[in-house]
């Protein structure tokens, strides 16, 4: 039994070292709508929404990457909704932290939900040819 446990521990360790050395990472992409969940009117102006979001991201992560987008959907009654959407890219974090951020965003931006994509990526900070 001890031998099997040691083999399993070594396999997990080897997998971890392999992932760490290849720069594998998990990227989280959050799609944040900016219209109120009840009124479907903008909670903030586009500029205010971006300022509010970037302040939250700086406070929580020390940096951010955000893109502006337009999102839309059709409800069960056929009504079309469209809104200014902020797309947030996060790396070097974990699902728990992303969910904590999402809880704050749901409250601040008065949303019923955010969309979170979780992607396995390979990360590299490239600084040029250092000859």
N, C-alpha and C positions, 0 to 999 in steps of 0.2 A: 504494500500500500504506500509506504514512504517513497519507494522508487517511482511509482506512477505519479505521485504528487510532485516529486522533483522534476520529472520529465515535463509535466504540464506547466509548471512554473517556468522552466527553461524555454519552452515553446512560446509562452506568452511574452516572456522577456525578449526573445529573439524577434518576435513580431513587432513589439514596441520599438526596439532598436532599429529594425528595418524601416519602419514608418518614419521614425525621427530622422534618420539619415537621408531619406529621399525627399523630405520636406512635405510629406503628406499632411493635409490640414482639412478641417471642416469649415466650409464657408456657409454662413447663414445670410439669406437675403430676405428682408422683411419688406412687404408692400404695405404702406400705411396710407389709407385714404384720409382725406381731410374734411369731408362733409360730416356733419352731425348725424348720428345714427337715428335720431328721432325726426329731425326737421329736414334732413338732406340739404341743409344750407352749410356753407363753409363755416367752420369753427373759427378760423383765423384767415386773414388775407394770405396770399401765397408767400409774401415776404415774411410775415409774422410766423407762419407755419414753419418755414425753413429756419428762421432764427430760433424759435422755440425748440425744434428738433435738434439742431446742431448744438445748442446749449446743453441739452440732456445728454447727447452722445459724448461731448467733451468731458462733462462731469463724470460719466460712468466709465468711459473707455480711454480718455485722453486724446482721442482723434476720431475721424470718421470718413467714410466715403458715402455720399448721397447723390442720387440722380433724381431729376424731376421727370414725371411721367403724367399721362392722362389715363384714367381707368374708367370703365363703364360696365354696366350689367343691366339685365332686364329682370324685373320682379315677376312674381307669379301672376300678376294682373296685366302684364305686358308693358308696364311703364318703364321707360328707359331712364337710367340714372348715369350721370357722368360726373367725374370729380378730378381735381388736382390730386396727384398721388406722389408720395415720396418713397423712393426705393433705397433701402439702407443695406449696405454690404458690410458684414462683420466677419473677421477672421480672428484666430488666436483667442477664442472664447469657448464657452460650452453651452449646451442647451438650457441648463438651469438659468444661467445669466441672461440668455436671450429671452427666456420666458419672463424673467423679472423685468427686463426692459420693456417687453411687450405689454405687461400689466400696467406699467406706468404710461405707455403710449395710449393704451385703450382708455385710460382715465382722462389724460390731458387732452386728447383729441376727440373724446366722446365717440368712440368707435364700438361696434358690437364684436368685431374681430379684426385681426390682421392676418395676412397670408405669410407664412414662413416657408421658404425653400431651404432644404439642407443638402449641401453638395459636398462630395469628397473632391478635394482639389490638391494640386501640388503647388506649394508656395516657395517663392524665391525672392529675396531682396537682392536685386542685381545693382551693383555700383560701377559697372563698366570694367574695362580691361585694366587691371591693376599691375601693370608691368613695372 
